[in-house]
Amino acid sequence: MSAEMAVRAGVLAALREDAALAAMLNGVWDGAPVKASAPFAVVGECLGSEWGTKDHAGREVRIGLTVQDRCEGGEGLAEMLALADAAVKRVVVPGYEVGTVAVLRSRIVRGREDGWRAVVDYRVRVLAG
């Protein structure tokens, strides 16, 4: 399995296995859902680049996470983001040693009809194990 797919699977598992986050969400989706009702989370675009050493293959994987909430206030979104962030930073990637997990950027937008949406881009660096 490629590092990109392994990191993606690890992030999905970390988010889905977090009981507190699962209690707040209607689901965690791999890619944009055809039909889903908020609140939900989506693991989106994944981009990989070289991050190896002389003797170990490695990849830097950038992965996007979107959290959608329909509530009027942003308090629920803030709590979901904190739980999701903690889950992503605990990621385990089978077949790879996780070097670092870092937030690259984040943005929060409030729409008229679809509530609050947060998009967070992470950088996950892994070495083949």
C-alpha positions in Angstrom: 0.0 0.0 0.0 1.3 3.5 -0.9 2.2 5.8 2.0 -0.6 8.2 0.9 -3.2 5.4 1.1 -1.7 4.1 4.4 -1.8 7.6 6.0 -5.3 8.2 4.7 -6.5 4.9 6.2 -4.7 5.7 9.5 -6.4 9.1 9.7 -9.8 7.7 8.9 -9.3 5.0 11.6 -8.1 7.5 14.2 -11.2 9.7 13.6 -13.7 6.9 13.6 -12.2 5.3 16.7 -12.5 8.4 18.8 -15.6 7.8 21.0 -16.1 11.4 22.0 -15.9 12.6 18.4 -18.1 9.8 17.1 -20.8 10.9 19.6 -20.8 14.3 18.1 -20.8 13.3 14.4 -23.2 11.6 12.1 -20.2 10.0 10.3 -16.6 10.3 9.1 -16.4 9.9 5.3 -13.6 9.0 3.0 -14.1 11.6 0.3 -17.1 13.8 -0.3 -20.3 11.9 0.7 -23.1 11.6 -1.8 -25.6 12.4 0.9 -24.9 13.2 4.5 -26.4 15.4 7.2 -24.3 17.6 9.4 -22.5 17.3 11.6 -20.0 15.2 9.8 -16.3 15.0 8.9 -14.7 14.3 5.5 -11.1 13.2 4.8 -10.4 14.9 1.5 -7.5 15.5 -0.8 -4.2 13.7 -0.2 -0.9 14.8 -1.7 2.4 13.0 -1.3 6.0 14.0 -1.8 9.5 12.6 -1.1 10.7 12.6 2.5 13.1 9.8 2.7 16.7 9.4 4.0 19.7 7.7 2.5 18.6 4.3 3.9 14.9 4.7 4.5 12.1 5.4 2.1 9.7 8.1 3.3 6.9 10.3 2.3 5.5 13.6 3.4 1.7 13.4 3.0 -0.6 16.4 3.1 -4.1 15.5 3.9 -7.3 17.7 4.2 -10.0 17.3 6.8 -13.3 19.1 6.6 -15.7 19.3 9.6 -19.3 20.5 8.9 -21.8 21.6 11.5 -25.3 23.1 11.1 -25.6 24.6 14.5 -26.2 28.4 14.8 -23.2 29.0 17.1 -19.6 27.9 16.4 -19.1 26.3 19.8 -19.9 22.8 18.6 -17.6 23.1 15.7 -14.8 24.3 18.0 -15.2 21.2 20.2 -15.4 18.8 17.2 -12.2 20.4 15.8 -10.3 20.0 19.0 -11.3 16.3 19.2 -10.5 15.7 15.5 -7.1 17.4 15.9 -6.2 15.2 18.8 -7.3 12.1 16.9 -5.2 13.0 13.8 -2.2 13.7 15.9 -2.4 10.2 17.4 -2.5 8.5 14.0 -0.9 5.1 13.6 0.1 4.2 10.0 0.6 0.4 9.5 3.9 -0.4 7.8 5.3 3.1 8.5 6.9 5.0 11.4 5.2 8.4 11.9 7.8 11.2 12.2 5.7 14.3 12.7 2.1 15.4 12.4 1.5 19.1 12.0 -1.3 21.5 11.1 -0.3 23.5 8.0 -3.3 25.8 7.7 -6.9 26.0 8.7 -9.9 28.0 7.7 -13.4 28.4 9.1 -16.4 29.6 7.1 -20.0 30.2 8.0 -22.5 29.7 5.2 -26.0 31.0 5.0 -27.7 27.6 4.7 -25.1 25.0 5.5 -23.9 26.3 8.9 -20.2 26.3 9.9 -17.4 24.5 8.0 -13.8 24.1 9.0 -11.1 22.8 6.7 -7.8 21.8 8.2 -4.7 20.7 6.2 -2.2 18.4 7.9 1.3 17.3 7.1 2.1 13.7 8.1 5.7 12.6 7.6 6.4 8.8 7.6 9.3 6.5 7.1 8.9 3.0 5.8 9.1 0.5 8.7 
